[in-house]
Amino acid sequence: MAPTPPHPRRSGASLLPVLLPVAVLIVVAVAVGSWLQFTERQAVDTVTTAGSSAPDRVDVEAVVQRVDATARELTLRIWVIPRGTLGEEQGAAPVADLDIETSGATLGDLEFTAHERIATKDLQVALTGGSVSDYPFDTYETQIAFRAEMGGEHVPVRLLFSNNDTLFSVSAEPGPATRDAVMALDLSRSGSLLVFAVFMMVVMWALAAAVLIGTWYLTSRREGLVWPALSWMAATLFALAAFRNTAPGQPPIGCVLDWFAFLWAETVIALCVIVVVVTGVRTALRPDRTRAT
């Protein structure tokens, strides 16, 4: 009786144990990413209020447009709206000359002429605490305050604060409810920026480890000058510098990102290239010396 030929293996059944965990990881990664994006979107849409809620008041809408960590300041876009009997044309203009005093950290006060349309204005606010060299873990703080006088009389103010800078997360804590509006701000890098910066550091160390393993292989086996390997190592050395410059927020040289990963990875790769070249040249010259002898 002839032996029964073996049944061919099904490729689909063999791939299923591999594809299933990969699919689960993709679904989990997308779910986590969607949750992080939704959380940051909610933080951007959040409006924090402080000050008075009287019907006759001056509303000050302050929106963070940009945070410059290097200059240690943030830019606020201010829109002033007189409410009730203090405004005319639905708050487009004040009924009398309006002066708004700001906090000491804010560079400049605001003045609006009676019966003239109010336009938005940008104010710079100084930041305290923290240092940009701590990137991407740097944090800052400041305080903003607004006090309004119309026609020489003190009038109530309500502050509506929000943040439009996606590179920073701003936590606002309103002050006590008075006729003036005071708010303390704590700033830190956004969650997406922090995740990307940490990912960059992991990639830098992974590339350095890959080059180090390749160097060990070439030197231990005495492969000589392997030009494709040297090209890959040199390309990695320069590509890593370009990759570092893609870090969001343009961090300066010498920040945490550099000392935790970039500078050391560049050093390891550069030393590996030198070691491979020196070892390869010595290996390539050895047969010539043997023939000469």
URNORKA-V422399 format. One record per residue. N is the residue number from 1. RES is the residue in one letter. PSI is psi as a letter, one per 30 degrees, with the letter a starting at -180 (NA if undefined). BURIAL is b if it has 9 or more other C-alpha atoms within 8 Angstrom, else e. D_CENTER is the distance of its C-alpha to the mean C-alpha in Angstrom with 1 decimal. Layout:
N & RES & PSI & BURIAL & D_CENTER
N & RES & PSI & BURIAL & D_CENTER
This chain:
1 & M & k & e & 73.5
2 & A & k & e & 70.5
3 & P & k & e & 67.2
4 & T & k & e & 64.6
5 & P & k & e & 61.7
6 & P & k & e & 58.3
7 & H & k & e & 56.0
8 & P & k & e & 53.0
9 & R & k & e & 49.7
10 & R & k & e & 47.5
11 & S & e & e & 44.2
12 & G & e & e & 42.6
13 & A & e & e & 43.5
14 & S & f & b & 42.3
15 & L & f & e & 38.8
16 & L & e & e & 38.4
17 & P & f & e & 37.5
18 & V & e & e & 34.6
19 & L & e & e & 33.4
20 & L & e & e & 33.4
21 & P & e & e & 30.9
22 & V & e & e & 28.6
23 & A & e & e & 28.9
24 & V & e & e & 28.2
25 & L & e & e & 25.0
26 & I & e & e & 23.9
27 & V & e & e & 24.8
28 & V & e & e & 23.0
29 & A & e & e & 19.7
30 & V & e & e & 20.0
31 & A & e & e & 20.9
32 & V & e & e & 18.0
33 & G & e & e & 15.5
34 & S & e & e & 17.5
35 & W & e & e & 17.5
36 & L & e & b & 13.7
37 & Q & e & b & 13.4
38 & F & e & e & 16.4
39 & T & e & e & 15.2
40 & E & e & b & 12.1
41 & R & e & e & 14.5
42 & Q & e & e & 17.0
43 & A & e & e & 14.8
44 & V & e & b & 14.2
45 & D & f & e & 18.0
46 & T & k & e & 19.0
47 & V & k & e & 21.2
48 & T & k & b & 22.4
49 & T & l & b & 25.7
50 & A & l & b & 27.6
51 & G & a & b & 31.0
52 & S & l & b & 34.3
53 & S & g & e & 35.2
54 & A & k & e & 38.5
55 & P & e & e & 39.7
56 & D & j & b & 40.2
57 & R & l & b & 36.9
58 & V & j & b & 34.2
59 & D & k & b & 30.9
60 & V & j & b & 27.8
61 & E & j & b & 24.8
62 & A & k & b & 21.7
63 & V & k & b & 18.4
64 & V & j & b & 15.2
65 & Q & e & b & 14.6
66 & R & k & b & 12.1
67 & V & k & b & 10.9
68 & D & j & e & 11.8
69 & A & e & b & 11.1
70 & T & e & e & 13.6
71 & A & f & e & 16.2
72 & R & h & b & 15.5
73 & E & l & b & 16.0
74 & L & l & b & 14.9
75 & T & k & b & 16.9
76 & L & k & b & 18.8
77 & R & j & b & 20.9
78 & I & k & b & 24.2
79 & W & j & b & 26.8
80 & V & k & b & 30.0
81 & I & j & b & 32.5
82 & P & k & b & 35.9
83 & R & l & b & 37.3
84 & G & b & b & 41.0
85 & T & f & e & 43.6
86 & L & f & b & 41.1
87 & G & l & b & 40.0
88 & E & l & b & 41.8
89 & E & h & e & 41.0
90 & Q & h & e & 38.8
91 & G & g & b & 36.7
92 & A & f & b & 36.3
93 & A & k & b & 38.3
94 & P & l & b & 39.5
95 & V & f & b & 43.2
96 & A & l & b & 43.2
97 & D & k & b & 41.2
98 & L & k & b & 37.9
99 & D & k & b & 36.2
100 & I & j & b & 32.9
101 & E & k & b & 32.1
102 & T & l & b & 28.6
103 & S & l & b & 27.4
104 & G & f & e & 27.7
105 & A & f & b & 24.0
106 & T & k & b & 24.1
107 & L & i & b & 25.4
108 & G & l & e & 28.4
109 & D & l & b & 30.4
110 & L & k & e & 31.3
111 & E & k & e & 34.8
112 & F & k & b & 36.2
113 & T & k & b & 39.8
114 & A & k & b & 42.0
115 & H & g & b & 42.6
116 & E & k & e & 39.9
117 & R & k & e & 37.0
118 & I & k & b & 33.7
119 & A & l & e & 30.8
120 & T & k & e & 27.1
121 & K & l & e & 25.9
122 & D & k & e & 22.7
123 & L & k & b & 22.5
124 & Q & k & b & 20.4
125 & V & k & b & 19.9
126 & A & k & b & 19.6
127 & L & k & b & 17.3
128 & T & l & e & 18.9
129 & G & l & e & 18.1
130 & G & l & e & 15.5
131 & S & k & b & 14.7
132 & V & f & b & 12.0
133 & S & f & b & 13.8
134 & D & g & b & 12.5
135 & Y & k & b & 9.0
136 & P & g & b & 7.1
137 & F & g & b & 9.7
138 & D & k & b & 10.5
139 & T & l & b & 11.9
140 & Y & l & b & 14.0
141 & E & l & b & 16.8
142 & T & l & b & 19.3
143 & Q & k & b & 22.1
144 & I & k & b & 23.2
145 & A & k & b & 26.9
146 & F & k & b & 29.2
147 & R & k & b & 33.0
148 & A & k & b & 35.2
149 & E & k & b & 38.7
150 & M & k & b & 40.7
151 & G & g & e & 44.1
152 & G & g & e & 44.0
153 & E & k & e & 43.5
154 & H & k & e & 40.7
155 & V & l & b & 39.1
156 & P & l & b & 36.7
157 & V & k & b & 33.0
158 & R & k & b & 30.5
159 & L & k & b & 26.8
160 & L & j & b & 24.5
161 & F & k & b & 20.8
162 & S & l & b & 17.8
163 & N & k & b & 14.2
164 & N & f & b & 13.1
165 & D & j & b & 9.7
166 & T & f & e & 7.5
167 & L & f & b & 4.2
168 & F & k & b & 6.4
169 & S & k & b & 9.2
170 & V & k & b & 12.5
171 & S & k & e & 15.7
172 & A & k & b & 18.8
173 & E & j & e & 22.2
174 & P & k & b & 25.2
175 & G & a & b & 28.1
176 & P & k & e & 31.7
177 & A & j & b & 33.3
178 & T & a & e & 35.3
179 & R & f & b & 36.1
180 & D & l & b & 33.0
181 & A & k & b & 29.4
182 & V & k & b & 27.2
183 & M & k & b & 23.7
184 & A & k & b & 21.6
185 & L & k & b & 17.8
186 & D & k & b & 15.4
187 & L & k & b & 11.7
188 & S & l & b & 9.0
189 & R & k & b & 5.4
190 & S & l & b & 5.5
191 & G & e & b & 7.4
192 & S & e & b & 6.4
193 & L & e & b & 3.1
194 & L & e & b & 5.8
195 & V & e & e & 8.4
196 & F & e & e & 7.6
197 & A & e & b & 7.5
198 & V & e & e & 10.6
199 & F & e & e & 12.0
200 & M & e & b & 12.0
201 & M & e & b & 13.8
202 & V & e & b & 16.2
203 & V & e & e & 17.0
204 & M & e & b & 17.7
205 & W & e & b & 20.1
206 & A & e & e & 21.6
207 & L & e & b & 22.4
208 & A & e & b & 23.9
209 & A & e & e & 26.0
210 & A & e & e & 27.2
211 & V & e & b & 28.4
212 & L & e & b & 30.0
213 & I & e & e & 31.9
214 & G & e & b & 33.0
215 & T & e & b & 34.3
216 & W & e & e & 36.2
217 & Y & e & e & 37.8
218 & L & e & b & 38.9
219 & T & e & b & 40.3
220 & S & f & e & 42.0
221 & R & g & e & 43.8
222 & R & h & b & 44.7
223 & E & f & b & 43.6
224 & G & a & b & 43.8
225 & L & j & b & 41.7
226 & V & j & e & 39.8
227 & W & e & e & 38.3
228 & P & e & e & 36.1
229 & A & e & e & 34.5
230 & L & e & b & 34.1
231 & S & e & e & 32.6
232 & W & e & e & 30.0
233 & M & e & b & 29.2
234 & A & e & b & 29.0
235 & A & e & e & 26.8
236 & T & e & b & 24.4
237 & L & e & b & 24.4
238 & F & e & e & 23.3
239 & A & e & e & 21.1
240 & L & e & b & 18.9
241 & A & e & b & 18.4
242 & A & e & e & 17.4
243 & F & e & e & 15.0
244 & R & e & b & 13.3
245 & N & f & e & 13.0
246 & T & g & e & 11.0
247 & A & k & b & 7.9
248 & P & k & e & 5.2
249 & G & f & e & 5.9
250 & Q & i & e & 9.2
251 & P & k & b & 9.7
252 & P & l & e & 13.4
253 & I & k & e & 15.9
254 & G & g & e & 16.8
255 & C & a & b & 13.7
256 & V & e & b & 13.5
257 & L & e & b & 12.1
258 & D & e & b & 15.3
259 & W & f & b & 17.7
260 & F & f & b & 16.9
261 & A & e & b & 17.1
262 & F & e & b & 17.1
263 & L & e & b & 20.0
264 & W & e & b & 22.1
265 & A & e & b & 21.6
266 & E & e & b & 22.7
267 & T & e & e & 25.6
268 & V & e & b & 26.8
269 & I & e & b & 26.8
270 & A & e & b & 28.6
271 & L & e & e & 31.2
272 & C & e & b & 31.7
273 & V & e & b & 32.5
274 & I & e & e & 35.0
275 & V & e & b & 36.6
276 & V & e & b & 37.1
277 & V & e & b & 38.6
278 & V & e & e & 40.9
279 & T & e & b & 42.1
280 & G & e & b & 42.5
281 & V & e & b & 44.7
282 & R & e & b & 46.8
283 & T & e & b & 47.3
284 & A & e & b & 48.2
285 & L & f & e & 50.7
286 & R & e & e & 52.5
287 & P & e & e & 54.6
288 & D & e & e & 55.7
289 & R & e & e & 56.9
290 & T & e & e & 58.8
291 & R & e & e & 60.5
292 & A & e & e & 61.4
293 & T & NA & e & 63.1
